[in-house]
């Protein structure tokens, strides 16, 4: 059999298997990627690539290895959800690196976290003065959570006693030049209303619009045309 066809078939098997397994594992691998999860992901990806192109061995041992690693990851996720001790063991736990503007040197030494890493992560949070930080916590996924001291926190609308304008989620009413009539009905408007709004902005046909969204709570129609001036 032609090697290209064999590689094509095995690649489709590897892709389908990975797609099914990742769907079953959920989005935890993406949303809460820890160092341990990162290593597991690399290993599973390496096995899948071997399944695709390693023609010196049969396909089924690679598939068995892929299934085994998937089962291990699923078991770890299940145990982490069920037992907090297992979650701490496999994923670690957050570590305080700054408290009341003071660096926790011993904590940083324990997790091998350098001053350069700390300063870089603070700059990514737009913090350039450590003394302004109330708490800084290094999360299990490597992100740094920063809480500024009260006097350095930005004022909110509640602090300023300002009533915010209505929010809500915008709905696509025109998508790639096509009117989404189902979303119009959900938003409580109709096609005639939309055509009138378009005409008021100098638009003759919906085909001229790349994307139009409508926020029912605020009553705002946002339009982006194909040919912006």
N, C-alpha and C positions, 0 to 999 in steps of 0.2 A: 504493500500500500504506500502511496506517496506520503513522504514525511510531512509535507505541508498540510495535507488533509488530517494526518494524525494529530499534529500540533493544534490544528483548528478545532478538532473534536475535543481534545483534552482541555483546551483553553475554555471552550464553552462549558464543559463539565465543571471546571474549577470556578469559573465565574458564577454559574448557577448555584453551586454549592455555597460559595461565599455569600451570595445575595440572600439565600434562604437562611443561613446561619446568622448573619448580621441582623436580619429582620427579627429573628427569634430572640436575639440578645437584647434588642431594643437600642435606644440612643445613649445609653450610659457610656459606651465606649467613646462617644464624641463629646458629650456634654461634661463629663467628669473624668477626663483622661489623666490618670495618674501615671507615674513612671512605670509601675508594674503593668498597667494596662497597655502602655506604649510598647513594652517588651513583648507582651503577648500578641499584640497586633502585628509587630514585625515578624514574629515567628510564624504566625498563621499565614501571613502574606508570602513568606519565603516558601512554605510548604505548597501553597497554591501555585506559585511560579514554577516550582519543581514538577508539580503535576502537569503543567502545561508543556514544558520544553524538555524535560529529562526523558528522552526516548530510550535510554539504556536500561530502564527498569519498567516494570508493568505499572499500570495506573492505579490499581486497587490498593497497593500498600500506601501510596501517598494519600488516597482518599480516606483510608482508615486512620492515618496520622492526623489528617485534617479534622475528622470527626472526633478523634480523641481530644485534640486541643480545644475544640469547640465545647465538648462535654466538660473539660476542666474549667474553662472560663464560665460556663453556665453554673457549674457547681460553686465556684467562688462567689459569683454574684448572688446566688441563692443564700449561701451561708452568711455573706456580708449583710444581706437584708434581714436575715433571721436573728443573727447574733452580733451585737455591737463589738464584742471582743474580736471576732473574726474580721470585722470591717476595719478595726484599728490595726490589726496585724497585717492584712493584705494591702490596705490603702494608706496606712499611717493616720496621723491626726494633725490638725492645724497647730502651728507653733507661733507663740507671741515673740516677735523680734524687736518691737518697740513698745514701751509702756511709759506713759506720761512724758514723752519726749526723750526718754532714755533708751539706749540700745541695750538689748539683753544679750550680752556677749556670750554667756554660757550656752544659751539656747541656740545661738547661731553656730557655735562651735560643734554642738551636738549633731546638728543636721548638715554640717559642712556648707554653710551659707556664708558667703564672703561679703565684705563691706561693699565691694564693687557691685555685686548682685543687688544688694539692698538699695544702693543709691540709684542704680539703673531702674529698678522697679518703681521707686518713688518718683523719679522723673517722668516715667510713663503715666503716673497718676497726677502729673502737674504739681508735684510737691518737691520744692527745692530747699526747704528748711526743716530739718528733723525736729526742731523744737516746737513746731506747730502741730506735730502729730500726737494725738492722744493714745491711739493704739494702732499697731500694724501687725497683721497676722498673715503668716505664710500658709496658704491653703495646701491641701494634699495634691492638687493638680498643678502646683508651682506658681499660681497667681498670688499676688500680694493684695490683701484687703486693707484699706487705710481709712481710719476714722480721725478726722481733724479735731483739734480742741474746739470747744463751742465758740470761742471768739473768732475763730478763723473759718468757720463753716459759712457757706453762702446763705444769704437770706432767702427764705421761701415766701410764696404769696401769703401764706398764713401768718408769717412773722410781720409782713407789711400790711396785713389786714386788707388784702385785695381779693375780691371775688374773682376766681378764674372763669374764663369763658368755657362754654360747653366743650367737652372732648368727644370721645367716641371713636369708632373705627370707620375709616373711609371704605367705600365699596366701589369696585370697578364697574362703571356703567358703559364705557367704551374701551375695548381692548383690541389693539392693532387694527383700528378702523372699523371694528364690528361692534354694534350695539348689543350689550348684554341685557336683554329685556327682563330676564328673571331677576337680575339685581335691581333693575328699575322698580319693579313691583315690590321687592323687599324693602326698598328705601322709601316707598310711599309716593313715588312720582311716576310719570308716564312718558311715552315717547314724544308727545306733543310738547310737554314741558321741556324735555331735553333739546328738541329742535329749536325752541324759542331761545333757550340759553345759548346755544351755539350761534344762532343768528346775531344775538346781541354782541357777541365777540368776533363777528365778521367771518364766521365759519359756515359755509354753505352745506357741506355734506359731512357725515360722521367719518367718511374715509380719509378726511384730512387730519383726523385726530389719532395720534399714536396711543395716548392713554388719557382717560378722563375718570376721575374718582369723585364720589359725592359723599359728604359727611352729613348724615341725617340730623345729628344732634346740633351741629353748628350751622347747617344749611349752606355749606361752602362747596362749590363745584370747582375742582381743580382740573385744568386742561393743559395737556402738553401735545403740541401739533408735530406732525412729521417735519414740516419746514418752519423751523423757528427763525424769527427775525431778530 
